Amino acid sequence: MIKDKKILYIITQTKWGGAQKYVLELTKYFNKHNEIHIAFGETKNQNKKFLNTCKKLNIKTIPLQYLVRDIDIGKDYLTILYLIKLLNKEHYNLIHLNSSKAGLLGSLASKIYRMNPTNIKMIIIYTAHGFVFNEPLSKFKKKIYKISEKISTGIQDVIITVSNYDKKSALKNKICSKHKMFTIHNGININKYKFLNKEQALKKLNLNNTKKYFGTIASFYNTKGHKYLIKAIKLLKNEKSNILDNYKFIFIGEGPEKKNIKNLIEKNNLNKYIKIIYPQNNDWIYLKAFDYFILPSIKEGLPYTILEAGLAKIPILATEVGGISEILEDKKTGILIKPADPISLLNGIKKISKNKENLIEKNYTNILNNFSLKNTLEKTENIYKKILK
């Protein structure tokens, strides 16, 4: 095991999501025999669950006052200066970066730290939870993000991708050399998942138990594709589909696109069919309230929500983006559709409502056999061992 090391994890924000869950799982594991610190940005929007978990584990948290999700040259410069000061003070053996922004700024600060020959050797690892340049952006923005990733990976010692899709896209775009890259799928600890039963979940979410539900759990960002799902529901309404007589759509989420999503629902007179519920950080406990789970994203890494829905034995309809097709096999363990395509979503909703039972057990077995947290942690530790020698 890795022992007696000082490790720093950096993350852009504590707002609950896949990257935050990933960081906490790693820190819980390595905290047993090492000194762990977590530095985080977006300090004006701190997530209590994330920070309380760190407190319980006795993990030191370091707020990065100027680290923000959006590009801000002034704040980015101040973040780099602060990180250099932090690295010179703490002398970490390993720094593990998460998200593109933390990856770039953390790498630049680390490069400057390494220029001092009297400093101890420090290893830099970066986990890409889905590359930003895979999002539907303008050519100019894509180029900027690719340059940013190339600068970062040129400094980093190891790049972990959570999906083979991301690894292939990085190699295709010549982001870094193959020998630096390793794919480690996200995994879950099945013993820690205690779902509410259907009746309890419906009651907690204040949903009518005489209705059936399509549900999605995702932050309100453009990349999560809510607007395409809303357009698909509009198409169902235009067709006077009997699906809308029997089913309602539940969006559990929060984020910068919430206002636009609500406006789009109201504009299309879909309030009757869609309900938005504020997230509680552990929203997976409500999964059994849903008859079907939908993830309409246009960009993903390897989403925990897909693993959790499979574990809850909820049939899944998802877009074929990122590592989703590395979890689900179309028509065998789930239904896969084209991203950013309301008609494909419409057809997928119709298809999955007729093919439920066949998907559930096969996907449940797939999650148990192939996506364990133990596997994720052991593979990550093996990388730490090799590079810390």
MOBEL-V647633 format. One record per residue. N is the residue number from 0. RES is the residue in one letter. SS is DSSP state (a for helix, b for strand, c for the rest). PSI is psi in whole degrees, -180 to 180 (999 if undefined). OMEGA is omega in degrees with one decimal (NA if undefined). Layout:
N:RES:SS:PSI:OMEGA, N:RES:SS:PSI:OMEGA
This chain:
0:M:c:155:173.4, 1:I:c:125:-178.1, 2:K:c:152:171.7, 3:D:c:37:176.4, 4:K:c:157:176.1, 5:K:b:117:-171.4, 6:I:b:135:176.2, 7:L:b:126:171.8, 8:Y:b:134:176.6, 9:I:b:133:179.5, 10:I:b:143:-174.4, 11:T:c:-37:-178.5, 12:Q:c:158:178.5, 13:T:c:-7:178.0, 14:K:c:127:-167.8, 15:W:c:131:179.2, 16:G:c:-172:-177.1, 17:G:a:-42:-178.8, 18:A:a:-38:179.7, 19:Q:a:-41:177.7, 20:K:a:-43:179.6, 21:Y:a:-49:-178.6, 22:V:a:-44:-179.6, 23:L:a:-37:178.4, 24:E:a:-42:179.0, 25:L:a:-43:-178.2, 26:T:a:-37:176.8, 27:K:a:-42:-176.1, 28:Y:a:-50:-175.5, 29:F:a:-15:-179.1, 30:N:c:-19:-176.7, 31:K:c:-36:-174.3, 32:H:c:11:-177.4, 33:N:c:166:174.9, 34:E:b:119:-175.2, 35:I:b:134:172.1, 36:H:b:148:173.9, 37:I:b:124:174.9, 38:A:b:136:-174.7, 39:F:b:151:177.4, 40:G:c:-163:-177.4, 41:E:c:53:-173.0, 42:T:a:-16:178.2, 43:K:a:-14:-179.6, 44:N:a:63:-176.8, 45:Q:c:140:178.9, 46:N:c:118:-174.6, 47:K:a:-39:-178.1, 48:K:a:-44:-179.6, 49:F:a:-50:-176.5, 50:L:a:-35:177.0, 51:N:a:-36:176.8, 52:T:a:-42:177.5, 53:C:a:-41:-179.2, 54:K:a:-43:179.0, 55:K:a:-34:-179.2, 56:L:c:-1:-179.1, 57:N:c:39:178.0, 58:I:c:130:179.5, 59:K:b:129:176.8, 60:T:b:140:-175.9, 61:I:b:107:178.1, 62:P:b:132:176.4, 63:L:c:94:-170.2, 64:Q:c:-36:-172.9, 65:Y:c:-1:179.7, 66:L:c:115:179.7, 67:V:c:159:-175.6, 68:R:c:-41:-177.9, 69:D:c:160:177.9, 70:I:c:126:177.5, 71:D:c:99:-171.1, 72:I:a:-43:180.0, 73:G:a:-50:-179.5, 74:K:a:-35:179.1, 75:D:a:-41:178.0, 76:Y:a:-44:179.9, 77:L:a:-34:177.2, 78:T:a:-44:178.6, 79:I:a:-45:178.9, 80:L:a:-43:-179.9, 81:Y:a:-42:-179.7, 82:L:a:-38:176.9, 83:I:a:-45:179.2, 84:K:a:-42:180.0, 85:L:a:-46:-179.1, 86:L:a:-40:178.6, 87:N:a:-28:179.9, 88:K:a:-44:-169.9, 89:E:a:-28:179.6, 90:H:c:70:-179.9, 91:Y:c:149:173.1, 92:N:c:-30:-176.0, 93:L:b:138:174.5, 94:I:b:127:-175.9, 95:H:b:112:-173.8, 96:L:b:144:-179.8, 97:N:b:131:-177.5, 98:S:c:153:-174.6, 99:S:a:-44:-176.1, 100:K:a:-51:177.3, 101:A:a:-34:180.0, 102:G:a:-45:-179.2, 103:L:a:-53:-175.5, 104:L:a:-40:177.9, 105:G:a:-37:179.7, 106:S:a:-43:180.0, 107:L:a:-42:177.6, 108:A:a:-39:-179.6, 109:S:a:-37:179.4, 110:K:a:-43:179.5, 111:I:a:-41:177.2, 112:Y:a:-43:-177.1, 113:R:a:-19:-179.2, 114:M:c:-18:177.3, 115:N:c:111:-175.5, 116:P:c:-16:-179.7, 117:T:c:-13:178.7, 118:N:c:151:178.1, 119:I:c:158:178.7, 120:K:c:131:178.8, 121:M:c:126:179.6, 122:I:b:141:-179.9, 123:I:b:121:177.4, 124:I:b:142:-179.7, 125:Y:b:129:172.8, 126:T:b:121:177.4, 127:A:b:113:178.7, 128:H:c:47:-174.9, 129:G:c:116:-178.2, 130:F:c:137:-177.8, 131:V:a:-33:-177.0, 132:F:a:-8:175.2, 133:N:a:-5:177.0, 134:E:c:157:176.6, 135:P:c:92:-177.4, 136:L:c:170:174.1, 137:S:c:158:-179.8, 138:K:a:-39:-178.8, 139:F:a:-48:-179.1, 140:K:a:-41:178.0, 141:K:a:-42:-179.0, 142:K:a:-42:179.1, 143:I:a:-46:-178.7, 144:Y:a:-36:177.6, 145:K:a:-43:177.3, 146:I:a:-43:178.9, 147:S:a:-46:-179.5, 148:E:a:-37:179.2, 149:K:a:-40:177.4, 150:I:a:-47:-178.6, 151:S:a:-53:-175.1, 152:T:a:-22:175.3, 153:G:a:-23:179.8, 154:I:a:-36:-174.3, 155:Q:c:151:-179.8, 156:D:c:-36:-179.0, 157:V:b:139:173.9, 158:I:b:122:175.9, 159:I:b:128:172.7, 160:T:b:143:-178.1, 161:V:c:-2:176.4, 162:S:c:154:174.9, 163:N:a:-30:178.0, 164:Y:a:-47:-178.9, 165:D:a:-38:178.0, 166:K:a:-46:-179.8, 167:K:a:-40:-179.1, 168:S:a:-35:178.0, 169:A:a:-42:179.1, 170:L:a:-40:179.5, 171:K:a:-39:-178.9, 172:N:c:8:177.3, 173:K:c:44:179.6, 174:I:c:-40:176.2, 175:C:c:172:-178.3, 176:S:c:153:-174.7, 177:K:a:-35:-173.1, 178:H:a:-18:179.6, 179:K:a:-15:-168.3, 180:M:b:137:177.8, 181:F:b:136:176.0, 182:T:b:126:174.1, 183:I:c:111:179.3, 184:H:c:146:170.5, 185:N:c:149:177.6, 186:G:c:163:-179.6, 187:I:b:151:177.0, 188:N:c:102:-172.2, 189:I:a:-25:-177.9, 190:N:a:-17:-178.3, 191:K:a:-3:-178.0, 192:Y:c:113:176.3, 193:K:c:95:-177.7, 194:F:c:146:169.2, 195:L:c:146:175.3, 196:N:c:171:-173.2, 197:K:a:-47:-178.2, 198:E:a:-45:-180.0, 199:Q:a:-43:-178.0, 200:A:a:-43:178.3, 201:L:a:-41:-179.8, 202:K:a:-45:-179.3, 203:K:a:-35:-179.9, 204:L:c:1:180.0, 205:N:c:48:179.9, 206:L:c:149:-178.7, 207:N:c:124:-177.7, 208:N:c:0:175.6, 209:T:c:-8:179.7, 210:K:c:165:172.6, 211:K:b:159:-170.0, 212:Y:b:137:162.5, 213:F:b:130:-177.5, 214:G:b:150:172.3, 215:T:b:142:176.0, 216:I:b:109:-177.1, 217:A:c:142:175.9, 218:S:c:151:-177.9, 219:F:c:78:172.1, 220:Y:c:157:178.7, 221:N:a:-34:-176.0, 222:T:a:-16:-178.3, 223:K:a:-9:168.8, 224:G:c:23:179.7, 225:H:a:-36:-175.4, 226:K:a:-30:179.0, 227:Y:a:-34:176.0, 228:L:a:-40:177.7, 229:I:a:-41:178.1, 230:K:a:-36:177.8, 231:A:a:-40:178.3, 232:I:a:-37:175.5, 233:K:a:-40:178.0, 234:L:a:-39:176.0, 235:L:a:-40:178.6, 236:K:a:-44:179.6, 237:N:a:-34:178.9, 238:E:c:-8:-173.6, 239:K:c:43:-177.6, 240:S:c:140:178.3, 241:N:c:-9:174.8, 242:I:a:-40:-179.6, 243:L:a:-14:173.8, 244:D:a:-29:-173.4, 245:N:a:-22:-173.3, 246:Y:b:152:171.4, 247:K:b:156:-178.2, 248:F:b:130:-177.9, 249:I:b:125:175.2, 250:F:b:110:173.1, 251:I:b:115:-177.8, 252:G:c:172:178.5, 253:E:c:153:178.9, 254:G:c:-180:-173.6, 255:P:c:-21:-178.8, 256:E:c:7:-175.4, 257:K:a:-46:-178.5, 258:K:a:-44:179.4, 259:N:a:-38:178.8, 260:I:a:-45:178.6, 261:K:a:-41:178.7, 262:N:a:-39:179.9, 263:L:a:-38:177.3, 264:I:a:-46:-179.5, 265:E:a:-41:-179.8, 266:K:a:-36:-178.4, 267:N:c:10:178.3, 268:N:c:51:-176.5, 269:L:c:10:-179.5, 270:N:c:-31:-179.5, 271:K:c:-25:-172.4, 272:Y:c:-15:-175.4, 273:I:b:133:175.6, 274:K:b:130:176.7, 275:I:b:131:179.7, 276:I:b:132:-179.1, 277:Y:c:135:-177.4, 278:P:c:155:179.9, 279:Q:c:13:178.8, 280:N:c:-34:178.5, 281:N:c:46:-172.3, 282:D:a:-12:175.9, 283:W:a:-24:-178.6, 284:I:a:-19:-177.6, 285:Y:a:3:-171.4, 286:L:a:-33:-177.6, 287:K:a:-5:172.2, 288:A:a:-24:-176.7, 289:F:c:143:172.0, 290:D:c:-28:176.8, 291:Y:b:147:177.0, 292:F:b:134:179.3, 293:I:b:135:171.0, 294:L:b:102:-173.9, 295:P:c:28:-173.1, 296:S:c:154:172.6, 297:I:c:-5:174.3, 298:K:c:134:178.7, 299:E:c:164:168.0, 300:G:c:-98:170.8, 301:L:c:94:-167.4, 302:P:c:131:176.3, 303:Y:a:-33:-176.7, 304:T:a:-33:178.0, 305:I:a:-42:178.1, 306:L:a:-43:-177.4, 307:E:a:-40:177.6, 308:A:a:-38:176.9, 309:G:a:-40:178.8, 310:L:a:-33:178.9, 311:A:c:-1:-179.3, 312:K:c:46:174.4, 313:I:c:126:178.3, 314:P:b:143:-169.0, 315:I:b:134:171.4, 316:L:b:122:-176.1, 317:A:b:156:176.2, 318:T:b:151:-178.1, 319:E:c:76:179.2, 320:V:c:156:177.8, 321:G:c:-136:-177.7, 322:G:c:11:-177.4, 323:I:a:-40:-179.9, 324:S:a:-9:174.1, 325:E:a:-10:173.6, 326:I:c:-51:-174.4, 327:L:c:140:171.6, 328:E:c:124:-173.5, 329:D:b:130:177.7, 330:K:c:-2:178.6, 331:K:c:-47:177.7, 332:T:c:-1:177.7, 333:G:b:-179:175.5, 334:I:b:124:179.9, 335:L:b:139:-178.0, 336:I:b:169:177.9, 337:K:c:144:175.7, 338:P:c:158:175.3, 339:A:c:39:-174.6, 340:D:c:96:-178.5, 341:P:a:-35:-179.3, 342:I:a:-40:176.3, 343:S:a:-40:176.0, 344:L:a:-44:178.6, 345:L:a:-49:-179.8, 346:N:a:-36:177.5, 347:G:a:-41:177.8, 348:I:a:-43:179.2, 349:K:a:-42:-176.2, 350:K:a:-47:-174.7, 351:I:a:-28:179.7, 352:S:c:-12:178.0, 353:K:c:-6:-173.0, 354:N:c:72:-173.1, 355:K:c:-58:-169.4, 356:E:a:-38:-177.6, 357:N:a:-29:-175.2, 358:L:a:-31:-167.9, 359:I:a:-59:-172.8, 360:E:a:-39:-179.9, 361:K:a:-41:-179.7, 362:N:a:-37:177.7, 363:Y:a:-46:178.3, 364:T:a:-39:178.4, 365:N:a:-44:179.9, 366:I:a:-46:-179.3, 367:L:a:-43:-173.5, 368:N:a:-30:-167.5, 369:N:a:-8:-174.1, 370:F:c:56:178.9, 371:S:b:146:176.9, 372:L:a:-37:-179.9, 373:K:a:-44:180.0, 374:N:a:-43:179.4, 375:T:a:-46:-177.5, 376:L:a:-43:-178.9, 377:E:a:-41:178.9, 378:K:a:-38:178.3, 379:T:a:-42:179.5, 380:E:a:-37:178.1, 381:N:a:-38:177.0, 382:I:a:-45:177.2, 383:Y:a:-46:-177.3, 384:K:a:-49:-177.1, 385:K:a:-43:-172.7, 386:I:a:-21:179.4, 387:L:a:-6:179.7, 388:K:c:999:NA
